Amino acid sequence: MTLVRTAAILTALAAPLALTACGEDYTEFDEMLRKGLPESRAVAVGYMFYDCNIDGERGICENCDILIHPGDNGGYRGTVTHWYHDMRKEDGRWVQAITGERGRQRLTSAETGSAASNAMLDEADKWCTARRNAKGEFVILKQEG
C-alpha cells in the first residue's frame, strides 16, 4: 500500500470529526451506508459520503461508491454509482426506506494488479468528486491485487 493510500485511510478515520464541524453530525448515516457495501467478492472498494438533508424523522442522504471485480475475460471491471437514500425513523432507529441511483459510470481495465486497481480508484474518485464538487472525501475500504 502506498504512502498516499495510507494517508487517505488515516484521513478517513478522522472523517466523522469533520462531519460534525458544520454543526450537523451525520456519522450514524455515514456508517450505515458504508456497512452496506458488498466487499467480500470485490478486488477493491471505494466510498465517498456526501451529506444528508434531515428534517425531523425523514431525510435524504447521498453517497458514491465503487466496486471493482475481476472481469469475465481477465482484467478488472468496475462500477461507480452515485446513490441517494430516503432515510426515516422507525421505532426510534434510522432505516433506509428507499435507495436509488443518481448516476453510474462503468470502468474497465485489461490489466490486473495494484496499478490497475489504483488507476480505477483514481478515476472513480474524480467522477465522484465532480458529482458533488468535492463535498466528501473518497476513502478506499478494500484493495487487493
N, C-alpha and C positions, 0 to 999 in steps of 0.2 A: 504494500500500500504506500503510495507516495506521500510525501510530507504535506502537499496541498490537500489530499483527500483526508489525511489525519486531522489537519486543521479544520476542515469543513465539518467533520464529525464532532470534534470538540466544540466548535461553534454551535452546532445543532443542539448539543446538550444544554447550552445556555439559552436556547430559543424560548422556553417558557417564561424566562425572566423578561425577555424582550417583548413578549406578547402582553405583559402587564404594564409596560411602560406608557402605553397610550391611555391608561385608565380602564381598559377592558381586559379581563382575563379569559382567554379562550383556550386555555391549556387543556381543559376537560374535553373539548371538541377536537382539538388537535390530536390528542392521544387516542380518542375513539376512532378517528379516521385512519390514523397510522396502523392501528391494530387490525384493521380490515383488509390490509393489503396481503394478497396471497404470495408469500415469499418462498415457500418450500420448493417449488419446481423452477423458479427463476434463477438465471445466472446473475442478474443484477436487478436491484430495485432502487428507484429514486422517488423522492416525495417533496412536495412544496405545499405548505399550508398557507392559504391566502388570508382569510379572515372570516368573520361571522357578522351577521346583522341580526341581532337578537332583540325581540320585542315581547317582553313578558315571558310567556311559556311557549313561544314559537319563534322560529328563526331559520335563516338560510346560512349555511357555511359553504365555503369553496376551497378546493384543493386541486393540485395537479400531481399526477404520478406517472412513473414509467416502469414498465415490466419488460425485461429482456430475457428471451428464451433461446435455446438452440434452435436453429432453422431446420426445416424438414430436409433440406439438401445441403447441410453444412452451413457454416457461418452462424450469424445471430439475426433474430428478428425482434423488433421492439415495438411497443405501443405506448404513446404518451397521450394521456387523457386529462382534460380539464373537467372536473366534476362539480356539481352543486348538490347539496344535501338539505332537504327540508327536515329540520330538527324540531321535535316537540317534546314536552314533558308528559310522561305517563307515570302515574303513581310516584311522583316526586323525582323521577330519573329522566335524563335526556335520552332519547332514542332517535335513530334515523328513520323517519317515516317514509320518505321518498328520496331516491337518488337518481340523477340524470346527468347526461353529458352536455357540456357547453362546446366542446371541440375535441378533435382527435387527430393525431399525427402518427403515421407509421414510419418506422426506421428499419433499415436492413444493413447488414454488413456481410460481405463474402468471407471475412476473416473471423477467427475466434481468438480468445485470449484477452488479457487485461487491456492491451492497447485498443482493441476493437470495442470492448465494453466501455472504456474511458471515453472514447470518441462519441459513442452513442449517448452516454450520460451527459457529456458536454452539450451535445446538440439538443437533448431534451431540456436541459437547464435553460438554454437560450429560448426555446419555444415557450416553456412555462413562464419564464420571466417576462417575455414580450406580451403574454396574455394578460398579465396584471401589472405591468410596469414596475417590476421589482418589489412587489408588495410582500413577498415571502422570501424564504431562503431555501434553496434546493439542497436536500440532505440525501446522502447515499445511505440506504438502510442495509444493503447487502451488495457485495461484489465478489465474484469468484472468477477464476479463469486464468 
